[in-house]
């Protein structure tokens, strides 16, 4: 039976501070040697994820901006997938456009006089300072299509967050809060799972994450894995019957649990 792995990047496969996946190399080698599809599922933009696909030697589909867009390499499946041609991919848009999200964001900010700042308000240098990303990756982080990362300047404004929901939109949080349309990582994972099962028959799915924006992903897989945050804690608001809590921060925990699950 075919195994498919869906993984978050920042804080999960990538170390939360250094963005390195070095500590996961042993498991990554096993995944490659067994030809197991590794689907990157991140709040990062498509352009950002392409950088890490190259570094990982990854040729599989990926999910960008918290499930807003699914990217299928040309000819990846034996059947046609309906979507928008995008360079060497077919892109399936699940979420609202970034233009629509920004319109809602700026209107609600003005209405509530909320002390909140989105990536669309930040310079590249400010994104570098907020994220610790290299400048070239911070440029790509601003090339958004489906969701708006934002941060409160002070305490979170519950009225602002509630108003997002009242507008028929969604919000989630990882390192940043994110405002988006009717999309999440779980919807995208289920879509890809259906295509993998059409291609291979019943599959076994593994999902790995570290934050609340990964909860929909973890709910959509057979084996959900929660890795430790940099301070050694786990996301306290994630709980499910079959949740595996990895012993290790980010890629260290990723490596340990992927090796264990594949050995089993």
C-alpha positions as CSV (number, residue, x, y, z in Angstrom):
1,X,0.0,0.0,0.0
2,X,1.3,3.4,-1.0
3,X,2.4,5.8,1.8
4,X,2.1,9.6,1.3
5,X,3.6,12.1,3.8
6,X,2.1,15.6,4.1
7,X,4.3,18.0,6.1
8,X,4.4,21.5,7.3
9,X,7.7,23.4,6.8
10,X,8.4,26.2,9.3
11,X,8.9,24.7,12.8
12,X,8.2,21.2,11.6
13,X,10.5,19.9,8.8
14,X,12.5,23.2,9.1
15,X,14.0,24.3,12.4
16,X,11.9,27.2,13.8
17,X,14.9,29.5,14.0
18,X,17.5,28.4,11.4
19,X,15.1,27.0,8.7
20,X,17.4,24.0,8.4
21,X,16.2,20.4,7.7
22,X,19.6,18.9,8.4
23,X,18.4,17.0,11.5
24,X,15.8,15.2,9.3
25,X,18.2,14.0,6.7
26,X,18.2,10.4,7.8
27,X,14.4,10.1,7.5
28,X,14.4,12.1,4.3
29,X,16.9,9.7,2.7
30,X,14.6,6.8,3.7
31,X,11.6,8.6,2.1
32,X,13.5,9.2,-1.1
33,X,14.9,5.6,-1.3
34,X,11.3,4.2,-0.9
35,X,9.9,6.7,-3.5
36,X,7.4,7.9,-0.9
37,X,5.6,11.1,-2.0
38,X,6.5,14.0,0.3
39,X,4.0,16.8,-0.1
40,X,5.1,20.1,1.4
41,X,2.1,21.9,3.0
42,X,2.9,25.3,4.3
43,X,1.8,28.9,5.0
44,X,4.7,29.8,2.7
45,X,4.0,31.1,-0.8
46,X,4.4,28.9,-3.9
47,X,7.6,30.7,-4.8
48,X,9.0,30.1,-1.4
49,X,8.1,26.5,-1.4
50,X,9.8,26.0,-4.8
51,X,13.1,27.1,-3.1
52,X,12.8,24.3,-0.6
53,X,11.6,21.7,-3.2
54,X,14.9,22.4,-5.0
55,X,16.9,22.1,-1.8
56,X,15.2,18.8,-0.9
57,X,15.2,17.4,-4.5
58,X,11.4,17.2,-4.2
59,X,9.4,16.5,-7.3
60,X,5.9,16.1,-5.8
61,X,2.8,18.3,-5.5
62,X,2.8,21.0,-2.9
63,X,0.2,23.1,-1.0
64,X,0.8,26.8,-0.5
65,X,-0.5,29.5,1.8
66,X,-2.4,27.4,4.3
67,X,-4.3,25.4,1.6
68,X,-5.1,28.3,-0.7
69,X,-3.4,26.8,-3.7
70,X,-2.5,23.2,-4.7
71,X,0.3,22.8,-7.3
72,X,0.6,19.6,-9.3
73,X,3.7,19.1,-11.5
74,X,2.9,18.6,-15.1
75,X,2.2,14.9,-16.0
76,X,2.5,13.9,-12.3
77,X,-0.7,11.8,-12.3
78,X,-1.7,9.5,-15.1
79,X,-5.1,11.3,-15.3
80,X,-5.7,15.0,-16.1
81,X,-6.3,17.4,-13.2
82,X,-8.4,20.4,-13.9
83,X,-6.8,23.7,-13.0
84,X,-4.9,26.7,-14.2
85,X,-1.7,26.1,-16.1
86,X,1.2,27.8,-14.2
87,X,4.7,27.3,-15.6
88,X,5.4,23.6,-15.0
89,X,2.4,23.0,-12.8
90,X,-1.4,22.8,-12.8
91,X,-2.6,25.1,-10.0
92,X,-5.9,24.6,-8.2
93,X,-7.1,27.6,-6.4
94,X,-9.1,26.8,-3.3
95,X,-9.0,30.1,-1.4
96,X,-10.0,33.7,-2.2
97,X,-7.6,35.9,-4.1
98,X,-5.0,38.0,-2.2
99,X,-6.6,41.2,-3.5
100,X,-9.9,40.2,-1.9
101,X,-8.3,39.3,1.3
102,X,-6.4,42.6,1.5
103,X,-9.6,44.5,0.8
104,X,-11.3,42.9,3.7
105,X,-8.2,43.2,5.9
106,X,-7.8,47.0,5.4
107,X,-11.5,47.7,5.8
108,X,-11.7,45.8,9.1
109,X,-8.6,47.3,10.4
110,X,-10.0,50.8,9.8
111,X,-13.4,49.9,11.2
112,X,-12.0,48.5,14.5
113,X,-9.0,50.9,14.6
114,X,-7.0,47.6,15.2
115,X,-3.3,47.8,15.8
116,X,-2.5,45.2,13.3
117,X,0.0,45.0,10.4
118,X,0.0,42.5,7.5
119,X,2.8,41.4,5.2
120,X,1.2,43.7,2.6
121,X,2.0,46.7,4.8
122,X,5.6,45.6,5.5
123,X,8.7,46.4,3.6
124,X,11.0,43.5,2.7
125,X,13.3,44.6,5.5
126,X,10.5,44.5,8.0
127,X,9.6,40.9,6.8
128,X,13.3,39.9,7.3
129,X,13.2,41.4,10.8
130,X,9.9,39.7,11.7
131,X,10.7,36.2,10.3
132,X,14.5,35.9,10.3
133,X,14.4,34.9,6.7
134,X,17.2,35.7,4.3
135,X,16.3,38.8,2.2
136,X,15.8,36.9,-1.0
137,X,13.3,34.6,0.7
138,X,11.5,37.5,2.4
139,X,11.0,39.0,-1.1
140,X,9.2,35.7,-2.1
141,X,7.2,35.7,1.2
142,X,5.6,38.9,0.0
143,X,4.5,37.4,-3.3
144,X,1.2,36.2,-1.9
145,X,-1.9,34.9,-3.8
146,X,-4.3,33.5,-1.2
147,X,-3.7,34.6,2.4
148,X,-2.4,37.5,4.5
149,X,-0.1,36.9,7.4
150,X,-0.4,39.6,10.1
151,X,0.6,40.5,13.6
152,X,-1.0,42.5,16.3
153,X,1.0,45.4,17.7
154,X,0.1,44.5,21.3
155,X,-2.6,42.1,22.6
156,X,-4.7,40.2,20.0
157,X,-7.9,42.1,19.1
158,X,-10.8,39.5,19.6
159,X,-13.3,41.9,17.9
160,X,-11.1,42.0,14.8
161,X,-10.8,38.2,14.7
162,X,-14.5,37.7,15.2
163,X,-15.2,40.2,12.4
164,X,-13.1,38.2,10.0
165,X,-15.4,35.2,10.6
166,X,-18.5,37.4,10.3
167,X,-17.3,38.4,6.8
168,X,-17.4,34.7,5.8
169,X,-13.6,34.4,5.9
170,X,-11.2,32.4,8.1
171,X,-8.2,33.1,10.3
172,X,-5.6,30.8,11.8
173,X,-2.3,31.2,13.5
174,X,1.1,29.7,13.3
175,X,4.1,32.0,13.9
176,X,1.8,34.7,12.5
177,X,-2.0,35.1,12.3
178,X,-3.3,34.4,8.8
179,X,-6.5,35.7,7.2
180,X,-7.8,33.7,4.3
181,X,-10.9,32.6,2.4
182,X,-12.7,29.3,2.6
183,X,-9.6,27.2,2.5
184,X,-7.3,25.4,4.9
185,X,-4.6,22.8,4.8
186,X,-7.1,19.9,5.5
187,X,-9.2,20.6,2.4
188,X,-6.1,20.6,0.2
189,X,-4.8,17.4,1.8
190,X,-8.1,15.6,1.3
191,X,-8.1,16.8,-2.3
192,X,-4.6,15.4,-2.9
193,X,-5.4,12.2,-1.0
194,X,-8.3,11.5,-3.4
195,X,-6.1,11.9,-6.4
196,X,-3.4,9.7,-4.9
197,X,-6.0,7.0,-4.2
198,X,-7.3,7.3,-7.8
199,X,-3.6,6.7,-8.9
200,X,-2.6,4.0,-6.4
201,X,-5.6,2.7,-4.6
202,X,-6.0,3.0,-0.8
203,X,-3.1,4.9,0.7
204,X,-1.6,5.4,4.2
205,X,-1.2,9.1,5.0
206,X,1.2,10.6,7.5
207,X,0.9,14.3,8.5
208,X,3.3,16.4,10.5
209,X,2.9,19.9,12.0
210,X,3.6,22.1,15.0
211,X,0.9,24.8,15.2
212,X,-2.8,25.6,15.1
213,X,-2.7,26.2,11.3
214,X,-1.7,22.5,11.0
215,X,-4.7,21.2,12.9
216,X,-6.8,20.7,9.7
217,X,-3.9,18.8,8.1
218,X,-3.5,16.6,11.1
219,X,-7.3,15.9,11.1
220,X,-7.1,14.8,7.5
221,X,-4.5,12.0,7.8
222,X,-4.2,8.5,9.2
223,X,-1.2,9.2,11.3
224,X,-1.0,12.7,12.7
225,X,2.3,13.8,14.3
226,X,2.8,16.9,16.4
227,X,6.4,18.0,16.8
228,X,7.8,20.1,19.7
229,X,8.2,23.8,19.5
230,X,11.6,25.5,20.1
231,X,10.9,25.7,23.9
232,X,10.1,22.0,24.0
233,X,6.4,22.5,24.4
234,X,3.6,21.2,22.2
235,X,0.7,23.3,20.8
236,X,-1.7,23.0,23.7
237,X,-4.8,23.5,21.6
238,X,-4.2,20.4,19.4
239,X,-5.7,17.2,20.8
240,X,-7.1,14.1,19.0
241,X,-7.4,10.5,19.8
242,X,-4.7,9.1,17.6
243,X,-2.2,12.1,17.9
244,X,1.5,11.2,18.0
245,X,3.6,13.6,20.0
246,X,7.1,13.5,18.6
247,X,10.0,13.6,21.0
248,X,12.1,16.3,19.5
249,X,12.0,19.9,18.3
250,X,11.1,20.5,14.7
251,X,13.2,18.4,12.3
252,X,14.6,16.3,15.1
253,X,11.1,15.1,16.1
254,X,10.2,14.9,12.4
255,X,13.1,12.5,11.8
256,X,12.4,10.3,14.8
257,X,8.7,9.8,14.1
258,X,9.0,9.3,10.3
259,X,11.7,6.7,10.8
260,X,9.5,5.0,13.4
261,X,6.4,5.0,11.3
262,X,8.1,3.8,8.2
263,X,9.9,1.0,10.1
264,X,6.5,-0.1,11.4
